Amino acid sequence: MTQPLTLPRTPSLRLEGRRALVTGAGRGIGLAAAAALAEAGAHVALVARSGGEIEAAAEAIRAAGGSAEALALDVSRPEALEAALAAREPYDILVNNAGTNRPAPFLEVTPEDFDAVMALNLRAAFFVAQAVAKRLVAAGRPGSIIQLSSQMGHVGGPRRSVYCASKHAMEGMTKAMAIELGPHNIRVNTLCPTFIETPLTRPFLEDADVRDWVLSKIRLGRVGQVEDLMGAVLFLASDASALMTGSALVVDGGWTAG
């Protein structure tokens, strides 16, 4: 008599018992990531400089049955972030989302624009990840760090030389972090969206020429919505991606396919 076949079980996307930190969480992709993580059962801390905005977002998550708190912090000040994290239990999940863009032709980029984009997209992201990882390593806990990169971390684009530089650097930083943090069972991956309609991108997309150019590059023929990224965030945060680190999850509608 043959033994019954034991089927493999799909890893869970649920996040009960885990704590998540989301930067730039008051609106757009950050808010969507926070909502997705809370819906999956995680306790979510929403971080941004705008205290009123993240308080309202945290209240909306709680009203929907989730667990959330607001942390009004400037992520460009590593010492303030480290102090806030030292007073709390470690966060098992980080969505390193805070970022900005100042599109300009390469020949017209100013040092001020360069420094502003790099300060938030690269320097702040580096030290936010470091602060979260330090707490996890000290506690001996595994974790998942999700870096919000971009399709522009894999290709170039007009008027985006500084933004592309910051996101290409984030891709390299993530690979190096994954190598060092792997022995601690802390995974580090990037999530790389195409143009997603958010308060940050909406002014650019209202320009008909820009929108036409964007739609000509996205093979699926539409601008992304924040909901298009929520499943990807859960995948990277959960046990479903347990063997994935140092990688890029590109959600770009086919832009980088060629």
Residue pairs with C-beta under 8 A, 6 or more apart in sequence:
10 240
11 238
11 239
11 240
11 242
12 238
12 239
12 240
13 40
13 234
13 235
13 238
13 239
13 240
14 40
14 41
14 238
15 37
15 40
15 41
15 42
15 93
15 234
15 237
15 238
16 41
16 42
17 41
18 41
18 42
18 43
18 92
18 93
18 237
19 42
19 43
19 44
19 45
19 89
19 90
19 91
19 92
19 93
20 34
20 37
20 38
20 42
20 43
20 44
20 45
20 91
20 92
20 93
20 94
20 95
20 237
21 44
21 45
21 47
21 91
21 93
21 94
21 95
21 132
22 30
22 33
22 34
22 37
22 44
22 45
22 46
22 47
22 94
22 95
22 97
23 30
23 47
23 48
23 75
23 94
23 95
23 96
23 97
23 98
23 128
24 30
24 47
24 48
24 75
24 97
24 98
24 99
24 148
25 31
25 33
25 34
25 44
25 46
25 47
25 48
25 54
25 57
25 95
25 97
26 46
26 48
26 50
26 53
26 54
26 57
27 53
27 57
27 198
27 199
28 196
28 198
28 199
28 200
28 226
29 97
29 148
29 193
29 196
29 198
29 226
29 229
30 46
30 48
30 95
30 97
30 98
31 46
31 57
31 226
32 226
32 227
32 229
32 230
32 233
33 95
33 97
33 146
33 229
33 230
33 233
34 44
34 46
34 57
34 61
34 68
34 95
35 61
35 64
35 66
35 230
36 230
36 231
36 233
36 234
37 44
37 93
37 95
37 233
37 234
37 237
38 44
38 61
38 64
38 66
38 67
38 68
39 64
39 66
40 234
40 237
40 238
42 67
42 92
42 93
42 237
43 67
43 68
43 69
44 58
44 61
44 66
44 67
44 68
44 69
45 68
45 69
45 70
45 71
45 88
45 91
46 54
46 57
46 58
46 61
46 68
46 69
46 70
46 71
47 54
47 71
47 72
47 73
47 75
47 98
48 54
48 72
48 73
48 98
49 72
49 73
49 74
50 72
51 70
51 72
54 70
54 71
54 72
55 70
57 68
57 70
58 68
58 69
58 70
59 68
61 67
61 68
62 68
71 84
73 80
73 81
73 84
74 80
75 81
75 98
75 120
75 124
75 125
75 128
76 119
76 120
76 123
76 124
78 124
78 127
78 128
78 130
78 131
81 127
81 128
81 131
82 131
82 134
85 91
85 131
85 132
85 135
86 135
90 132
90 135
90 136
90 138
90 139
90 141
90 143
91 132
91 135
91 136
91 143
92 136
92 141
92 142
92 143
92 144
93 143
93 144
93 145
93 146
93 237
94 128
94 129
94 132
94 143
94 144
94 145
94 146
95 146
95 148
95 233
95 237
96 125
96 128
96 129
96 145
96 146
96 147
96 148
97 148
98 120
98 124
98 125
98 128
99 120
99 121
99 125
99 148
99 166
100 116
100 117
100 120
100 121
100 200
101 117
101 160
101 163
101 200
102 113
102 116
102 117
102 162
102 163
103 159
103 160
103 163
103 204
104 110
104 113
104 159
104 162
105 158
105 159
106 159
106 161
109 161
109 162
113 162
114 162
117 162
117 163
117 166
118 162
118 165
118 166
121 163
121 166
121 167
121 170
122 166
122 169
122 170
122 173
125 147
125 170
125 173
126 173
129 145
129 147
129 177
129 188
132 143
132 145
133 143
133 145
133 177
133 181
133 184
133 186
136 142
136 143
136 184
136 186
137 181
137 184
137 186
142 184
142 185
142 186
142 187
143 185
143 186
143 187
144 186
144 187
144 188
144 189
144 236
144 237
144 238
144 241
145 177
145 181
145 186
145 187
145 188
145 189
146 189
146 190
146 191
146 233
146 236
146 237
147 170
147 173
147 174
147 188
147 189
147 190
147 191
148 190
148 191
148 193
149 167
149 170
149 171
149 174
149 190
149 191
149 192
149 248
150 163
150 167
150 192
150 193
151 192
151 193
151 194
151 250
151 252
151 255
151 256
152 160
152 163
152 164
152 167
153 164
153 167
153 168
153 170
153 171
153 190
153 192
153 248
154 168
154 171
154 192
154 248
154 250
154 256
155 164
155 255
155 256
156 164
157 163
157 164
167 192
170 190
171 190
171 248
174 188
174 189
174 190
174 246
174 248
175 246
177 188
177 246
178 187
178 188
178 189
178 245
178 246
178 247
179 246
181 187
181 188
181 245
182 245
182 246
187 236
187 241
187 242
187 244
187 245
188 245
188 246
189 236
189 241
189 244
189 245
189 246
189 247
189 248
189 249
190 247
190 248
190 249
191 229
191 232
191 233
191 236
191 248
191 249
191 251
192 248
192 249
192 250
192 251
192 252
193 224
193 228
193 229
193 251
193 252
194 214
194 217
194 218
194 223
194 224
194 251
194 252
194 253
194 255
195 201
195 204
195 205
195 214
195 218
195 223
195 224
196 223
196 224
196 225
196 226
196 228
196 229
197 205
197 223
197 224
197 225
197 226
198 226
204 210
205 211
205 214
205 223
211 223
214 223
215 221
215 222
215 223
217 255
218 224
218 252
218 253
218 254
218 255
219 253
219 254
219 255
219 257
220 253
220 254
221 253
222 253
224 251
224 253
228 251
229 251
232 249
232 251
234 240
235 241
235 249
236 244
236 249
250 256
